[in-house]
């Protein structure tokens, strides 16, 4: 009887960086193929969602890509689920507003409303029907356009050369893209001006892992907070202590002070010091920390 081969361990990311999202912090990683993924656990913590039900829903949805990477979590390397960045918007559309934590509900509602509007606008453009209200359709016969549009999509997928029939749309999309790129360039210039005064990727990674340990310890010792809630509370207190609205605005000049603050909070909760590795320069480009 043959012994089944063990599954290979999940890969380490080529690059990783904690980012701000929904007033919380989410770990982003880049795979070897250059695609970017976001930590599902961090996404759910940011919105106050239970991870396991969301994971089951995502796995059952063939349009969403969930993969595992080996990253540092809670002081040791673990296999963590990550959702493809391009699929985050699709996943957000499926999340019920009432399940989102009260603190994130307002921003989540605006984001979801925008995504819904974008889908409706795309549907109207595809079918040639009014983008405002279905009450503007005078003849129900116009609804025949829907099936014709769907048939055209199928044909376009089978034969890429038919895309030439949509040159006008392509030109319009190009104009929109130029506007977006111009706006992005302006934003990038503004961000570049801030780089010298804000945390480096290595510093951001160190603080991220330290706060994860601090929040987890609070949950373990307090017995009244779920880990996700405790971690969000820790981020909120850190930002408040250093008078910033989001963790990416923490000043690099006060990095040692920030590390000391987190170590003090961890010691107050556990009575122990946070290990030295937690404040070492964790490499954001290496997956296994070596």
C-alpha angles and dihedrals in degrees: 000000000000120000113232114245114249116249112260114252116261115267125258115243120255090226137002137189135169111237134189117253131161090353090302136086125260127187113235122195136186119221126216089264088058094248117137127231134186126218109259091206092054091046091053092045090052091054097036093245128147108251101214098056090047091049091052091050092049094048090052091051108083091197093065125074118213119176137169128241130184107241139155111272129163092354097309139068115266140169105257129185117243128188120218110255093232090056097052093087092051090049092048090055089059095050116100114233093222090062093057119096114261093243093058098036098093096051092040091052092053092048094047092046089053092050092048090050091049091052091048091049091050090050091051092049091048095050099034090235123136114286093211114059135337086235087075090067105095099181120048087206088075087072087077084080090074096065091041089053092050090049090051092052090054091049092047090053091052095044116034093188090072087071086083087074088066098056093123091056090046091054090049091049089049091054090049090048092052089053091049092048091050090052091047091052090053090049092047091052090052091048092048089055088056097047095086092053100041133068121289119237090257092051091047090052092050093051092045093056093043093053090047088056092045094050093045090051091051090054093047095048100034096051090198102076129068113231093250092050092046092051092049090048090051092052091048092051092047092052091047092048091056096037098242131130096220135019094244088066093060106125118248090215089066096045095117089048091050092050090048091050093053091046090051092050092047091049091049090055101040106019088232135100120252107250117261092242088067091066098036118109099276108204111236093197096055122075101207100038093241 
